[in-house]
Each structure stands twice: as C-alpha cells, then as structure tokens.
Amino acid sequence: MSTIFARPTAVPSEELVDPSSLVYRIDIFLLIVILVFAFFNAPRAITRFVHRSEWLQGHVLHSVTLTRKPRINLNTRSIYVHSDPQKTALDLDGGSTEAMHLQSTPYFPSRSTHDEKALPPRPLTVVVPASIQETWHMPMLSSLMDPVASLLHTRVHENYSLGQVLIMAGYSVVILVAGLYRSSPFVDPNRSGWISTSQLPFIYILATKNNVIGMLVGVGYEKLNYLHRFAGLFAVLATNIHAIGYIYKWSLAGTISMHLAEPYIRWGLVALVCFDMLGIFSMQFMRSKFYNFFFVTHVVGLIVLLFSVCYHRADCIPYVIVACVFYGLDHLVRAIKTRITTATLRPIPELGLTRVELPTLNAGWRAGQHVRLRVLSTAMGLWGMTEVHPFTIASVSKTEEGLVLLCKKAGRWTTKMYELAGTSMYGEHGKEVGRSIKVMVEGPYGGVGNTVIPSYSGAMFVVGGSGVTFALSAVQDLVRSGNSSNVTDIDIIWCIADPASLIPMIPLFTALISDSNAARLHVSVFYTRSPTKSFDGMYLPPGITLVPGRPEFIRHFDGLVNSVLSGGGCSGVFVGVCGPVSLAGSVGETVRRFDPNLKRAVGGVELHEEVFGW
C-alpha cells in the first residue's frame, strides 16, 4: 500500500531526524532480519536441491512422456474391495479395534516397543547400495531446540501461534520506534506518511503468489499472508494519522480550503480513500462473506493507489517502483505458470467432492502443493467463470492419470461445479457420468517448502474431510520412492463425518498398502456420525481400519515413534496435518507435549500444518 503526505509548510525546529533517511534505515533493518531467517533456512534448501529430481519439481506444470506404467493403481471408478467375507466391517483385520476407541482414562506414552496389534507387518526391505538408498536429511532448527520450538508453536489465538505473534510484535516495535523517535504524530504528521510509504514494497511483495520473501525463508505465500495483512493495517493507520494531522493543522490555521485546492493534496486524498477502502474491505468478515467484492476493490484500490501516491509526492516514486517491479514480476511468472487444458469432472457423492482430472498435465509439482483453478464454462455463470479457487493436488506426478484435484462442495462456486460434473455425457462406452470442460490451472504453489519428506524415518498424516488430498499426494510419493526413501513407517489418520465417505477411497488406499514394499503403511479412518447406509457386504483389507469416535492422537503418535525406533530409525518423524483449525490445534498440542526424550531419540519431530480458511 502507499501513503499520502503533504509538503510541510514548515519543519518543526525540534526535529533532528530526516524522516526519509530514517524510514530508509528501517527498511534496511527489516531486510537484514529477512536475510537472517534465510541464512538459517539455507542448509535445508541446499539439502533439497542436492537431489537433481528437485530441480524441476514444484515450479511449473508440464507434461512428460512416461516410459513405464505407474506402480500405483489409481483407478477410483471401482467402488468396493472385497476381502475375507467372514470379517465384519469394524473388525477389519482379525484384531480387536478396542485400542482405537477413545479412552476415558489418561494415557501416558510408553517407552517400550510399540505394540503393532492390528497393524500390517513391517515390509521386508530389499538391500540396495547405500548410494541409492540414502536420502540426505537436514532437520529443522526447531528439532534441535525442542523446548523453545514447542513454545513458539503454541497457539495463543485460533489462527496464530506464539511465534507469529512475536514476529508481529517485533514488527510493531520497529514501526512505532520509526514513528515516535524524536517526533510526535500530534506535532509532525509528516513522519507517519513516510512510514506508510516505506512499507509499500514489503506489503506488495507479501501479497504476491510467487513470494520472494517466502522463497528465501522456505515457506509458501499463504504462510506469510498474515504479515501482509498486518503490515497493511499499520500502513492504513499511519496514512490516516498523516492525513488527519494535516487536516487538523490546516483547520486551526484557517487554510484548509487553500490547501485542498492544490492538485497534489487532492491526489493525496485519493490515496487516502484507496487505503481506507483496502483496509475496510480486507476485514475477515468481508473476505469470507463477500469475497468477490473484496477481490474487485483490492485490485482497483492497489492500482489507483500507486498512481495517486506518485502524483501526491515525487519522493515516493522509488518505493512505488520497487513495489511495481515485484508485483509485475509476480504476474509475469503467474502467466508462465498458467495452463489452459481440458479436464474431466466426475462427482463423488459419498464425499461430496468433484474429482477433476487433467491427464495432459502429469509433472511439475511436489507433494502437498496446490493449484488455482478456473472453470471456463458458461454453466458456471459469467461471474463464476472469472473466479479462481485453490485446491490441493491429490495425485503424484508422472503418472498416466495426470494431475487430480478433489474439490469439496462447500460454497456456491464449488456447488455449481459439482452439479456440472453430475450431468451426463456420451463417451466410447455410451452414457457416462462426468463432463469434459476447459479449465485454466495456475501453479503449483505452497507445499512443504524445503522439507524432503522421504528423508525422514517415519511420517504421520492427520487429515480431516477433503484434507485427505494432502495425505494422498504425499503418501503416493513416498510409496513410489521405494527404497530410495528413508521412511519405514507411514500412518494416515482420516477424520470424517460419515463412514460412507471411505467407500470411494478404498481402491486407492488398498493399492497404496499393496505397493508399499519399503514401508509399513496403515490407514485409520474415524467417523463421528451414525452411518447413513448399511455396510453389509463391504469388507476392508488388512491395513485399513474404520472406527467410530475421534482419534486419540497421542496413542497413534506414540505407536509410530516406537515403531520407528524399533526399526532403527533416527532421521526424525514428519507430521503433516490438513484440516480445520481445531484439528491442527489438537495435533500440534500432541506433538508439543510428547515425551522430549523420545523426540530426541527418534531424531526430532517436524510439524507441518495446512489449515482450512485464511
């Protein structure tokens, strides 16, 4: 964002600091802080890109020629998988599921070897040369300073951790020092105008999808969006303090009409209106309830704002140029990352999802990344054709099925897409369910940053509802890695409302378990509502359990850690959670309170969160 500040008629005699020089030094200080974070992230970035396969992954979607068929059967048109007909739906693998139920008594992590009752046996690993089997592992700094990291990850608010609050507090101190050092906003409103202008580059960079700051510190743009909003809030406040201060001084002096007649003052008022429009319509209520209106006002406001600031005062132009350069480069890269192709839309009624298949794009993303989807069909409505929505990629790269998205029916736009997918079309085999539609896909973005999941000894994925897409892509990648991965134990914990949601996923889960030759894979599904249909005749294979109630995360996590330790693993455990804030909070609390001795013994624990909402 920018600022409005007028040419002062007189500089207060007590001001000894040049405001333009002061805010320039403040920006240099903020850049140094960013570079410090980048320095600590550098070892993990180097470790990631040591693997040549990572050079072209996670940047641009493209298509490659497949030299062999994928090992994982991803055909989800098959609905049921029949196993032993003598087994019931809840006694799925010959063992009791009692341990899977919630317990009323407190549970304490054991230090003994994990009891793997009701779990599939650990696969026999094939001995391969060390050069092939080894995947370099670089733990996060948080793994080396667990007590401090656990404290920083503690949620002090629904959407913010203590670490995020401290970062915002530190930024607030820097901005307040810049505004109050040898100055007062009641005497010299010019200083607040300079502060607002100086933050323009940071605010615009943090708003970009191809975020330079995020690349340096190793996180996706969505993880830094809170800083964009926070810095923008400070800029709005500073701009209003600047404008109100001058209007008050001119009113006392009786010269307000004369000043308002000046063109540069009028341009300043335009900038003020843009700033306030951006601030008011960016509130969470407006974003969640009137997103389209928020989007339009944001685009118009940020463009008009830059022009008005330049016409208001020429001294602002260098800051505006920096903001324009990074914002323009972002849109250029986004254009390069955009693909227009034909997608097949199929409904999955049991999950309330639309399965979007893009077979022409089969490479270029990493597990856990997302793309931004636009459906180019008049059936979505004229306004619906302009909307873009982010969805996590549910498939692994370099397979025949290509890029696959599972889009939950959660709003007006996704409901229209679900209804469009449910309409019939005629294909080679006659009447089929699904539609072939032109779509625009942009990405990939986000993901686990510089984390290399196959470098860990164990992995647990806790997902809720449609968040299963995050686990699917990551686990498929681990299974395909085979003996080149260090992971020996994989657990998926999926929380759903209706057990019927499991039905269309059985073939995929079964294929993953069958193909997981180098790691033990177990899928635990928990449902919280009474079944809406009968499950007579549906049997699950070993490795998949279906249990009513909510999972006891500490028991599952303790079991995974002890299983990894029993296999000699010491490269750490990766825990990925994707779902609502409450789910992420519960898993995070489990990881933080887990026995620190076991954490150190296993090589540390890294928690990655993908939370619904923004």
PyMOL commands that set and color helices and strands:
alter all, ss='L'
color gray80, all
select helices_A, chain A and resi 19-50+52-54+98-100+130-133+141-144+146-152+162-180+190-198+200-207+212-217+221-223+225-253+256-260+263-280+284-289+291-312+314-336+378-380+384-386+412-421+453-455+465-484+499-515+553-566+581-593+596-602
alter helices_A, ss='H'
color red, helices_A
select strands_A, chain A and resi 155-157+160-161+338-348+353-358+369-375+389-392+403-408+424-427+430-433+435-446+458-464+489-496+520-527+544-548+573-579+605-611
alter strands_A, ss='S'
color yellow, strands_A
deselect
rebuild
show_as cartoon
